[in-house]
Amino acid sequence: MELKPGYMVELKVDRKTNFGYFLEAGEKDILLHNNDVVGAVQIGKNIHVFLYLDHQERLAATMKEPIISVGEFAWLEAVSVRTGHGVFLYNGISRDLFLSMDELPEDRGYWPQKGDKVPVTITWDKRGRMMAKLLKGKPIEETAEKAPESLKNEEVSGHVYHYLDEGALFLTEQGYLAFIHNDEMVREPRYGEFVTARVQFVRPDGRVNVTMKGSRTEQQSEDSERIFAYLVERGGAMPYTDKTAPDDIKARFQLSKAAFKRALGKLMKEGKIEQRDGWTYEKGKK
């Protein structure tokens, strides 16, 4: 039996003190604090406990059930962020599980925030302290469900757990694996962030490709409103038209040229804008 943080073990109750019980553990007994006692405890009887390090880094025990112990994984909720160190996750006991900054992106904008959830398992640092380790790949994939074809065009929600060069992955509340391509994001979500997206395509393997954008009609309305607001802010004139280079459009509006032209077309049809000499003007403005 390994006496190490993160393990569930069975130990005999040796004696009681004012602040708890000591459990037999070889040469050095382990403290079960009164706050960690669940139900009745009898001297000389064996009890099941979870081992962790207390605030003074001493091995301690709790009868409270952790969400995960060694060999298990779960989606744990972030309860606090410590800048320059990492994120603390709730594991069902009084001592939160620490996720080191070494497991997280250099850009702190991608770190989980309070309320976000990430899939983790238990590991240890070089000093034997219990830590969280982010999971991706097989452990998540093997628990995923196969999405039905009927899910196309439906909304799904879940927590982002991994980034690829082309986009991000999240597991939906129904257990489906979802992929958001970079081009289908309205912004880049954080690790662990709860996102909602619309299913564009159900793949043969049961995974889904999703978009955070609205339907083409909805997106066209949003794009046109944003472009018109920009035009008004500039006093009713801007040096962008349907002839502007795609890179310039992308840099200013974060839109493809096709989306930009559709939005301009909508505004022209509504009589809000006109184009002259390589510029776009609010209708009625000189």
C-alpha positions, 0 to 999 in steps of 0.5 A: 500500500502506497502512502502518497498524496492522491491515493485512497487507502484503508488505515487503522484508527490508532488514537484520538486527540482534541483536533482529530484522530491519528491513523497507523501508517508505519513509523509516522502516523497520519492525522485525520482532522476533525473537519475531515471526519465523516460519520462515526470513527472507532479506535482500532477500526479500519477506515477508508481515507483519501491522502493529501498534503495539508497547508504545511505540506504534511501528509494528512487524511480525509474521509470526504470523497474526492472527485478524483483519486490516482488513476481517475480523471474528471472535469474539475472546476477552477476556483481561483487563479494565482498569477505567475503560478497556476490555477486551483481546481475543486476536487471535493475536499478542503484542499484544492488541486493545483494546476501548474502554469507549466501545464498552461499556455504562456499567454495567460489570456488562455488560462481557465478562469473561475467557473471554467472546467478542465479535464485532469488527472492526478500527478506529482511534482519532484517534491512529491506534491499532488498536482493536476495534469491536463488531459487530451486525446484518448482519455477524452475520445474513449468516453465520447459518444457518437453524434447522430446525423440529426444534430446538424444545425443544432446548438451544442455547448461544452468546455474547451479542452485542447487547442490545435493549429487549426482550431479548438476542441470541446466536449459537448454536454451530451458527450460529443467531440466538437471541433471549432475551426479558427475561421469559425470562431468569433473570438478565441475561447480559453481553456475550460471555457463553456462555449455554445456553437452550431453544428455544421457537419456530422462526421462519419466517426461521430464527431462534429464540426461547429461554428460560433458564428450565426447562420449566413443571414444572421452573420450578414446582419451582424457584419453589416451592423458592425461595418455601418457603426464603423462608418458612422464613427468615421464621420460617414466615410471610409476607404473600404469598398467591395474592390478593397484587397482581401488582406486589408479587409481582414486586417480592419474587420476580421472578415473575409472579402466575400463576407464583407461584400455580402454585408456591403450589399445588404447596406446598399440594398437598405439604402444606407450606403453608397460607393464613390471613387474608392470610398464608401459613404453613408447615404446623404454624406458628402 
